[in-house]
Amino acid sequence: MTSRGRHRRDAAAVSVVAGALILTGCGAQVEASDGAEGAAGTTTVNRCGEPVEYTTPQRAVAYEGGSADKMFALGLTDHVLGYVLPPANPPVSESPWAAEYEKVEFLSDDLLNRELVVDANADFVVAGWNSGFSDSRGITPEILDTLGIQSFMHAESCFNYPGFPEQHTPFESLYADLERLGQIFGVEDRAEELIGEYQERVAAVEDHAPEGDPIDVFLYDFGTDKPFTAAKHVPPNDIIRLAGGENIFGDVEARWTEASWEAVVEAEPEVVIILEYQDQPAQEKIDFLKSNPATAALPAVANDDFYVLDYNEAISSPRNIDGLEGFADFLRDHAESR
């Protein structure tokens, strides 16, 4: 997502065998270096479905909060030059890693572009496909390769990456990213610790999900003539599913997608998740749903069953776990009040 949602614009256990690390869950192969955590070395890790050799980066540029938060959660602040944060993103002061943002440079509030990366003398760029990286804007991993700049793509965005597609559930993608970044920067232990913590939190949510049939949920991203929403291959689908709900567009083989109001009305969702942008407050979207004749009578709208999901909880980010826990609490309360 970017400017008002990057999708809108284009919308661990590690085992050592014979000096190499094979991560079957992520399709990554890592060559052993000197074994010191954080030490410089050469590592081969999948960039989507393509094995790529990395040298430990020192001047990373992160596009959007999800990318930066992954780096900060892994304790890699010293390897981060700065971040690019379009207006849709919430203020970094609201991030659990606000103190880390203060230690690096704010590079731009524009979309990711090649000139910015080159001018910053970056040696590594973290972003998603068809979001930060874009054919139309002339900044792709292949182009950066020719410039000697390494790149890393969120596994969640590899669903339709040309030539090297790769598919995981969105939360599995988060774990894959942490694992792979851990390998690239030599902090595998930290990555394994984080993944284990997140998996425990997810399991706790699943253990307390409402009983009975899943609750139908519609995520409203933006759009008036037609709604833009979350399909199968983005984090909100897992947030809804793991919390005990069912995304009414969760069977659509896409990431963020355009739907129709007729399909929303037909599904009669009991709950609407509103995606909150910094430059388009959730209340504006709620007001629209209440005033729009096509949606005003929906059970969720008529009963004010709205849940506001923060932007950085919806894009691929460690904060997906926070989003899951918050929505799960809401959904349990909703189920109990039926």
Long-range contacts (C-beta under 8 A, 24 or more apart in sequence): 1-64, 1-88, 1-131, 1-256, 1-311, 1-314, 1-315, 2-63, 2-64, 2-86, 2-88, 2-111, 2-112, 2-131, 2-132, 3-86, 3-87, 3-88, 3-111, 3-279, 4-87, 4-88, 4-222, 4-277, 4-279, 4-280, 5-88, 5-221, 5-222, 5-228, 5-256, 5-275, 5-277, 5-311, 6-64, 6-86, 6-88, 6-128, 6-130, 6-131, 6-132, 6-315, 7-130, 7-131, 7-221, 7-228, 7-234, 7-255, 7-256, 8-221, 8-222, 8-228, 8-256, 9-111, 9-131, 9-134, 10-130, 10-131, 10-134, 10-136, 11-130, 11-131, 11-228, 11-255, 11-256, 12-175, 12-178, 12-179, 12-182, 12-188, 12-191, 12-192, 12-195, 12-196, 13-192, 14-179, 14-183, 14-188, 14-192, 21-183, 21-188, 23-179, 23-180, 23-183, 25-172, 25-175, 25-176, 25-179, 26-155, 26-175, 26-176, 26-179, 26-180, 27-166, 28-179, 28-180, 28-183, 30-183, 33-186, 36-186, 37-186, 37-187, 37-188, 37-189, 37-190, 38-185, 38-186, 38-187, 39-186, 40-186, 41-186, 43-183, 43-184, 43-186, 45-180, 45-183, 45-184, 46-166, 46-180, 47-141, 47-151, 47-152, 47-153, 47-164, 48-129, 48-153, 48-155, 48-158, 48-161, 48-164, 48-165, 48-166, 49-158, 49-161, 49-163, 49-164, 49-165, 49-166, 50-163, 50-164, 52-150, 54-150, 54-184, 55-150, 56-184, 56-185, 56-186, 57-123, 57-124, 57-150, 57-184, 57-185, 58-123, 59-120, 59-121, 59-122, 59-123, 59-124, 60-122, 60-123, 60-124, 60-125, 60-126, 61-107, 61-116, 61-117, 61-120, 61-122, 61-124, 61-125, 61-126, 62-126, 62-127, 63-112, 63-125, 63-126, 63-127, 63-128, 63-131, 63-132, 64-89, 64-127, 64-131, 64-132, 64-315, 65-89, 65-90, 65-92, 65-95, 65-311, 65-312, 65-315, 65-317, 65-319, 66-128, 66-154, 66-312, 66-315, 66-316, 66-317, 66-319, 67-126, 67-127, 67-128, 67-132, 67-154, 68-97, 68-100, 68-101, 68-104, 68-126, 69-95, 69-96, 69-97, 69-312, 69-317, 69-318, 69-319, 70-126, 70-177, 70-178, 70-181, 70-317, 70-318, 71-126, 71-181, 72-97, 72-100, 72-101, 73-97, 73-178, 73-194, 73-318, 74-178, 74-181, 74-182, 74-185, 74-187, 74-190, 74-191, 74-194, 75-187, 75-190, 76-181, 76-185, 76-187, 77-103, 77-104, 79-124, 79-185, 80-104, 81-105, 81-107, 81-120, 81-121, 81-122, 82-106, 82-107, 82-120, 83-107, 84-108, 84-109, 84-110, 84-111, 84-112, 84-116, 84-132, 85-109, 86-110, 86-111, 87-278, 87-279, 88-277, 88-278, 88-279, 88-280, 88-311, 89-278, 89-311, 89-312, 90-276, 90-278, 90-310, 90-311, 90-312, 91-278, 94-310, 95-312, 95-319, 96-319, 96-322, 111-137, 112-137, 112-139, 113-137, 113-138, 113-139, 114-138, 114-139, 114-143, 114-144, 114-147, 117-144, 117-149, 118-147, 118-149, 122-149, 123-148, 123-149, 123-150, 124-149, 124-150, 124-151, 124-152, 125-149, 125-150, 125-151, 125-152, 126-151, 126-152, 126-154, 126-181, 127-151, 127-152, 127-153, 127-154, 128-153, 128-154, 128-156, 128-157, 128-315, 128-316, 129-153, 129-154, 129-157, 129-158, 129-160, 129-161, 130-157, 130-160, 131-157, 152-177, 152-180, 152-181, 152-184, 154-316, 155-180, 155-316, 156-233, 156-234, 156-235, 156-255, 156-316, 157-255, 157-316, 159-233, 159-254, 159-255, 160-255, 167-233, 169-238, 170-233, 170-234, 170-235, 170-237, 170-238, 170-316, 170-320, 171-198, 171-202, 171-235, 171-238, 171-242, 171-320, 173-316, 174-198, 174-235, 174-316, 174-317, 174-318, 174-320, 175-199, 177-316, 178-318, 194-318, 198-318, 198-321, 201-321, 201-324, 201-325, 202-242, 202-321, 202-324, 205-242, 205-243, 205-324, 205-325, 205-328, 206-242, 208-328, 208-332, 209-242, 209-243, 209-244, 209-328, 209-331, 209-332, 210-244, 210-331, 210-332, 210-335, 210-336, 211-335, 212-335, 214-241, 214-244, 214-245, 214-246, 215-244, 215-245, 215-246, 215-270, 215-271, 215-331, 215-334, 215-335, 216-245, 216-246, 216-248, 216-267, 216-268, 216-269, 216-270, 216-271, 217-245, 217-246, 217-247, 217-248, 217-269, 217-270, 217-271, 217-272, 217-273, 217-331, 218-247, 218-248, 218-249, 218-264, 218-267, 218-269, 218-271, 218-272, 218-273, 218-300, 219-247, 219-249, 219-272, 219-273, 219-275, 219-309, 220-272, 220-273, 220-274, 220-275, 220-285, 220-289, 221-256, 221-275, 222-275, 222-277, 222-280, 222-285, 223-258, 224-288, 224-292, 226-258, 226-259, 226-260, 226-261, 227-258, 227-259, 227-260, 227-261, 227-264, 228-256, 228-257, 228-258, 228-259, 229-256, 229-257, 229-258, 229-259, 230-256, 230-257, 230-314, 231-255, 231-256, 231-257, 234-314, 234-315, 235-313, 235-314, 235-315, 235-316, 235-317, 235-320, 235-323, 236-273, 236-275, 236-309, 236-314, 236-323, 238-320, 238-324, 239-309, 239-313, 239-314, 239-320, 239-323, 239-324, 239-327, 240-273, 240-327, 242-324, 242-328, 243-324, 243-327, 243-328, 243-331, 244-328, 244-331, 244-332, 244-335, 245-271, 245-327, 245-331, 261-292, 261-294, 261-295, 262-294, 264-294, 264-295, 264-298, 265-294, 265-295, 265-298, 268-298, 268-299, 269-298, 269-299, 269-300, 270-299, 270-300, 270-303, 270-305, 270-334, 271-300, 271-305, 271-306, 271-307, 271-330, 271-331, 271-334, 272-298, 272-300, 272-301, 272-305, 272-306, 272-307, 273-306, 273-307, 273-308, 273-309, 273-327, 274-306, 274-307, 274-308, 274-309, 275-309, 275-311, 275-314, 276-308, 276-309, 276-310, 276-311, 277-311, 278-311, 282-306, 282-308, 305-334, 307-331
